[in-house]
Amino acid sequence: MRTNRRTFIRSAAAAGAVAASTTVARNAVAADDKKLTIGVIGVGWYGMVDAKAALKVGGVEVTAICDVDREHLEAAAAELDTIQGSRPAMFADYQQMLEKATPDVVIIGTPPHWHALQLIAALQAGCNVYCEKPLTYDVREGQALVAAVNDSGKVVQVGFQRRQSRSYAEVKDFIAAGKAGRIVQADVQIHYTAGTKDPTPQPPPATLDWEQWCGPAPLIPYSPQVGHKSWRLEKTTGHGHLVDWGIHNIDATRMVLDLGLPDRITADGGIYRYKDIITTPDTLTACFEFDGLPVVWRHRLWGATETDPQFNNGIFFYGEDATIFSNDQRWVVFPKKGDPQPHEAKTDLGTNHMANFLNSVRGREALKCPIEQGFQSTATVQLGMIAYESGTVVHFDGETEQIKDNAAAGDLLSRDYRSPWKHPFHV
């Protein structure tokens, strides 16, 4: 079974990245198509970005929304009423939304510590799901989701929108044609100055159910620095810059180079500038080895970024014959001799990724990011944080999906849920 799954992973990765996306999203709607109903869980930011992408594709109606902040619900309902001409039903509890609204499709735009439970509940309700990245908070949740999705027979897309990038698709073709020679290393980075908020514990906004927001994660004191949007640099929720933003470029690297899971992981860094403000590293270097190929992640959230800002966010692929730098919309070849060769490749990533999902729900095309790929990219960055937090070299067996001979690191593959919630891997 594992051999079949690994074969599927590699074939899905190859199929998902071959065709270049167009700059205008594919039309997912035919004249005789049934309109798909959508329920959105988490409408404070990216859930609404995804919902509006679905409306842009067409053939859908957002009939229900859910959020633990009443202010989010009211604002989203009003905006959707303006866009689509109908006001969705509002829910504070996602289980009630799934039971009463019975949508065809669910979009999950909540923080990652909620993804596993909400995705499984949506599958049990018979829904197809578009789930934002990272897929889960811990590795064991991801394993549970792979099993649940495969058992359900439902369509589940993970929100790695860069799998729609023409830039990365063209780089993949360039490398596959041997034009860069053998790739010997990839350097991955997203450097920027972090925006921080007040970390002082204080009462949450009156409209926000903070205990429900924390859910299965530890119940930490509320502050603007760990609340809406700022949870990304909080250890108990977003788990830091590598897991939150770096995961996009790590996924793109895996896609371009047809990589599976890393087998050796090291990480070092710390909180040098934002002590007592954030709880994850503001400076980090992690090295992931994939069958002898090193992929190195670096980030700095303060101080200098790059000598040339065009390289702040993207991937360097170092080949024996040429170096390539790529980001979402542009790539540059640096040959051993001659001038750099830039290539523009603009793509509407979010709309195309949603169109791919809706086309897959309608049975017209394969997903660009099925659950196995979402799990592998998420597990990769989680293993990077395990190496950092354990202060050890992590050796990971992709066949058994276990950390070898390292109890301290192995204990971090999952974390205990806060009662009454139950971790899906241990149920």
C-alpha positions in Angstrom: 0.0 0.0 0.0 2.8 2.4 0.8 4.5 1.6 -2.5 1.4 2.4 -4.4 0.9 5.6 -2.4 4.5 6.8 -3.1 4.0 6.0 -6.8 0.8 8.1 -6.7 2.5 11.0 -5.0 5.3 11.2 -7.6 2.9 10.8 -10.6 0.5 13.4 -9.1 3.4 15.9 -8.6 4.6 15.4 -12.2 1.1 15.8 -13.7 0.3 18.8 -11.5 3.2 20.9 -12.7 3.6 20.1 -16.4 0.9 22.4 -17.9 1.5 26.1 -17.6 -1.4 28.1 -16.2 -2.9 30.9 -18.3 -3.1 34.4 -17.0 -6.9 34.3 -17.0 -8.6 31.6 -15.0 -10.1 28.7 -16.9 -13.9 28.8 -17.1 -15.2 26.1 -14.8 -18.8 26.6 -15.7 -20.9 25.2 -18.6 -24.4 26.3 -19.4 -26.0 23.2 -18.0 -23.9 23.0 -14.8 -25.7 22.9 -11.4 -24.7 25.8 -9.3 -22.5 24.6 -6.4 -23.3 25.9 -2.9 -20.3 27.0 -0.8 -19.9 27.2 3.0 -16.9 29.2 4.3 -15.3 28.5 7.7 -13.2 31.5 8.7 -14.1 34.7 6.9 -11.7 37.2 8.6 -9.3 37.2 5.7 -8.2 34.4 3.4 -11.5 32.5 3.6 -13.0 35.5 1.9 -10.2 35.8 -0.6 -10.9 32.2 -1.6 -14.7 32.7 -1.6 -14.3 35.7 -4.0 -12.0 33.7 -6.2 -14.7 31.1 -6.4 -17.3 33.7 -7.3 -15.0 35.1 -10.0 -14.7 31.6 -11.5 -18.5 31.4 -11.5 -21.2 28.7 -11.1 -21.3 29.0 -7.3 -23.1 30.7 -4.5 -21.8 31.2 -1.0 -24.9 30.2 1.0 -23.3 29.9 4.5 -20.4 31.4 6.4 -19.0 30.6 9.9 -16.7 32.5 12.2 -16.1 32.8 15.9 -16.0 36.6 15.6 -19.4 38.3 15.0 -17.7 41.3 13.4 -16.2 39.1 10.8 -19.6 37.4 10.1 -21.4 40.7 9.7 -18.8 42.3 7.4 -18.5 39.1 5.2 -22.2 38.7 4.9 -22.7 42.3 3.8 -19.8 42.0 1.3 -21.1 38.8 -0.2 -24.6 40.2 -0.4 -23.2 43.0 -2.5 -21.1 40.7 -4.8 -23.6 37.9 -5.4 -26.9 39.5 -4.7 -27.8 37.1 -1.8 -26.9 37.1 1.9 -25.4 33.9 3.3 -26.6 32.3 6.5 -24.3 33.0 9.4 -23.0 30.5 12.0 -20.7 30.7 15.0 -20.3 26.9 15.0 -18.9 25.1 12.0 -20.7 21.8 12.9 -24.0 23.6 12.9 -23.2 25.2 9.5 -22.4 21.8 8.1 -25.6 20.2 9.5 -28.0 23.0 8.6 -26.6 24.5 5.4 -25.4 21.2 3.8 -23.1 22.9 1.2 -21.7 21.1 -1.7 -18.3 22.7 -1.1 -16.5 23.9 2.0 -13.7 26.5 2.1 -11.5 26.4 5.2 -9.8 29.7 5.9 -9.1 29.3 9.6 -5.7 29.1 11.4 -4.0 25.7 10.9 -4.6 24.4 14.4 -8.3 24.0 13.4 -7.8 22.5 9.9 -7.8 18.8 10.8 -11.0 18.8 12.8 -12.9 21.0 10.4 -11.8 19.1 7.3 -12.7 15.8 8.7 -16.1 17.2 9.8 -16.7 18.5 6.3 -15.9 15.1 4.7 -18.3 13.4 7.1 -21.0 15.9 6.0 -20.4 14.8 2.4 -18.6 18.0 1.3 -15.8 18.6 -1.1 -13.1 20.8 0.5 -10.7 23.6 -0.4 -8.4 23.9 2.6 -5.9 26.7 3.0 -2.3 25.9 3.8 -0.6 24.7 6.0 -2.7 21.6 5.8 -2.4 20.9 9.6 -0.6 22.0 12.7 1.3 18.7 13.3 2.5 15.8 11.2 0.2 13.2 12.8 -2.9 15.3 11.9 -1.7 15.3 8.3 -1.4 11.5 8.3 -5.0 11.3 9.7 -6.2 13.6 6.9 -4.6 11.6 4.1 -6.4 8.5 5.3 -9.7 10.4 5.8 -9.7 12.0 2.4 -8.7 8.8 0.6 -11.5 6.9 2.4 -14.1 9.6 1.6 -13.8 9.7 -2.1 -14.3 13.5 -2.0 -12.3 16.2 -3.8 -9.9 18.0 -1.5 -7.6 20.8 -2.8 -4.9 22.3 -0.6 -4.3 26.0 -1.0 -0.8 25.9 -2.5 -1.6 28.4 -5.2 1.9 28.5 -6.6 1.2 25.1 -8.3 -0.6 27.3 -10.8 2.4 29.5 -11.5 3.6 29.7 -15.1 7.0 30.8 -13.8 7.6 27.6 -11.8 6.1 25.4 -14.6 8.5 26.9 -17.1 11.5 26.5 -14.7 10.4 22.9 -14.2 10.4 22.3 -18.0 13.8 24.1 -18.3 15.4 21.9 -15.7 13.8 18.7 -17.0 15.2 19.5 -20.5 18.7 19.5 -19.0 19.4 23.1 -19.8 20.7 23.9 -16.3 22.6 20.6 -15.9 22.2 18.5 -12.8 20.7 20.5 -9.9 23.1 20.3 -6.9 21.2 22.6 -4.4 18.2 24.8 -4.0 18.1 27.9 -1.7 14.7 29.0 -0.6 13.9 32.3 1.1 11.3 34.9 2.0 13.0 37.8 3.9 11.0 40.8 5.0 10.6 43.1 8.1 7.9 41.6 10.3 5.0 43.8 11.4 4.3 43.3 15.1 1.5 44.4 17.4 1.0 44.9 21.1 1.9 41.6 22.9 0.4 42.7 26.2 -2.2 40.2 27.5 -5.7 41.9 27.5 -9.4 41.1 27.2 -10.3 39.9 23.7 -12.7 42.0 21.6 -16.3 41.6 22.7 -17.3 40.2 19.4 -14.7 37.4 19.6 -15.1 34.0 21.3 -11.4 33.6 22.2 -11.7 30.2 23.9 -13.4 28.8 20.8 -10.8 30.5 18.6 -8.0 28.6 20.5 -10.0 25.4 20.3 -7.8 22.3 20.4 -4.7 24.4 20.8 -3.5 25.7 24.2 -5.6 28.4 25.7 -3.1 31.3 25.7 -3.8 34.9 26.9 -5.2 37.1 24.1 -3.2 40.0 22.7 -3.3 41.7 19.4 0.0 40.0 18.6 -1.6 36.5 18.8 -5.1 37.4 17.5 -6.5 37.9 14.0 -3.8 37.6 11.3 -0.9 38.0 13.8 -1.2 34.4 15.0 1.2 33.3 12.2 4.3 34.0 14.4 2.8 32.4 17.5 4.2 28.9 18.3 0.9 27.4 19.4 -1.0 28.4 16.3 0.8 29.5 13.1 4.1 28.0 14.2 6.2 30.6 12.5 7.5 32.1 9.3 8.8 28.8 7.8 5.5 27.0 8.4 3.3 30.0 7.4 5.0 31.6 4.4 8.1 29.5 3.7 5.8 26.5 3.0 4.7 28.1 -0.3 8.3 28.2 -1.7 9.2 24.8 -0.2 6.1 23.4 -2.0 7.2 25.0 -5.2 10.7 23.6 -4.8 9.2 20.1 -4.3 7.0 20.5 -7.3 9.7 21.8 -9.7 12.2 19.1 -8.6 9.8 16.2 -8.1 10.8 15.7 -4.5 9.1 13.6 -1.9 9.8 13.9 1.9 13.2 14.9 3.3 15.3 12.2 5.0 17.6 14.4 7.0 16.7 17.8 8.6 18.7 20.3 10.6 17.8 23.8 11.7 19.3 26.6 13.8 18.3 30.1 14.6 16.5 32.1 17.3 14.6 35.2 18.3 17.2 37.9 18.1 15.1 41.0 17.5 11.6 40.3 18.7 12.1 38.7 22.1 8.9 39.0 24.3 6.9 39.8 21.1 6.9 36.7 19.0 7.4 33.0 20.0 9.0 31.6 16.8 12.4 32.4 15.3 12.9 35.8 13.6 16.0 34.3 12.0 16.3 30.7 10.9 18.3 28.4 8.6 17.0 24.9 7.9 18.5 22.3 5.7 16.4 19.6 4.2 18.1 16.7 2.4 16.1 14.9 -0.2 18.0 11.7 -1.2 21.3 13.7 -1.1 20.0 17.0 -2.6 20.2 19.8 -0.1 17.3 22.4 0.0 18.2 25.2 2.3 15.7 27.6 3.8 16.6 31.0 5.3 14.6 33.8 6.7 15.3 37.1 8.4 12.4 39.1 9.7 14.5 42.1 10.7 17.6 44.0 9.5 19.0 43.6 6.0 17.2 41.5 3.4 19.0 41.2 0.1 21.4 43.4 -1.8 18.8 43.3 -4.6 15.2 43.3 -3.5 14.1 41.1 -6.4 15.7 38.2 -4.6 13.9 38.7 -1.2 11.2 36.2 -2.1 11.9 33.1 -4.2 14.1 30.1 -5.0 17.6 29.7 -6.4 18.2 26.5 -8.3 21.9 25.8 -8.6 22.8 23.7 -11.6 26.1 22.5 -13.0 25.5 24.6 -16.1 23.4 27.5 -14.9 21.7 29.0 -11.9 18.0 29.9 -12.0 16.1 32.3 -9.7 12.3 32.0 -9.7 9.4 33.5 -7.9 5.7 33.4 -8.5 5.6 35.6 -11.6 9.2 35.8 -13.0 12.3 33.7 -13.5 15.9 34.5 -14.5 18.6 32.2 -15.9 22.2 33.1 -15.0 24.4 31.1 -17.4 28.0 30.5 -16.8 28.8 32.9 -19.6 26.8 35.8 -20.9 24.1 38.0 -19.5 21.1 37.0 -17.3 18.1 35.9 -19.2 14.8 37.2 -17.6 11.4 35.7 -18.3 8.1 37.2 -17.3 5.3 34.7 -16.5 2.3 36.5 -14.9 -0.4 34.3 -13.5 -3.6 34.8 -11.5 -2.6 32.1 -9.0 -5.6 32.2 -6.6 -8.3 32.3 -9.2 -6.7 29.5 -11.3 -6.2 27.3 -8.2 -9.9 27.7 -7.3 -10.9 27.1 -10.9 -8.8 23.9 -10.9 -10.6 22.8 -7.7 -14.1 23.5 -9.0 -13.3 21.8 -12.3 -12.2 18.8 -10.4 -15.4 18.8 -8.3 -17.2 18.7 -11.6 -15.1 15.8 -12.8 -13.2 17.7 -15.6 -9.6 17.8 -14.5 -7.1 16.5 -11.9 -6.2 18.5 -8.9 -3.0 20.5 -8.9 -2.5 19.9 -5.1 -4.2 16.7 -3.9 -4.0 15.8 -0.2 -0.8 13.8 -0.5 1.1 16.7 -1.9 -0.4 19.1 0.7 0.6 16.7 3.4 4.2 16.2 2.2 4.9 20.0 1.9 3.3 20.6 5.3 5.2 17.8 6.9 8.5 19.0 5.4 8.3 22.4 7.1 7.0 20.9 10.3 10.0 18.6 10.4 12.2 21.7 10.1 10.5 23.2 13.2 10.9 19.8 15.0 14.7 19.9 14.3 14.8 23.5 15.5 12.8 22.9 18.7 14.5 19.7 19.6 18.0 21.0 18.8 18.8 17.7 17.1 19.5 16.2 13.7 16.2 14.6 12.5 16.4 11.5 10.3 13.0 10.8 8.8 11.9 7.6 7.2 9.4 8.4 4.4 8.2 4.8 4.2 7.2 4.5 7.8 6.6 8.2 8.3 8.6 8.0 11.5 11.6 9.9 13.0 14.4 7.4 13.5 16.2 6.9 16.8 15.3 10.3 18.3 12.7 10.2 21.0 12.8 14.0 21.7 12.1 14.8 18.1 9.6 11.9 17.7 7.5 13.3 20.5 7.0 16.5 18.5 5.2 14.7 15.6 2.0 15.4 17.4 0.8 17.5 20.3 -1.9 16.9 22.8 -5.3 18.5 22.2 -7.0 20.6 24.8 -10.1 18.9 26.2 -12.8 18.2 25.0 -11.3 18.1 21.5 -9.6 14.8 20.5 -6.6 14.5 18.1 -7.8 12.6 15.0 -4.6 10.5 14.7 -5.1 9.1 18.2 -8.9 8.5 18.2 
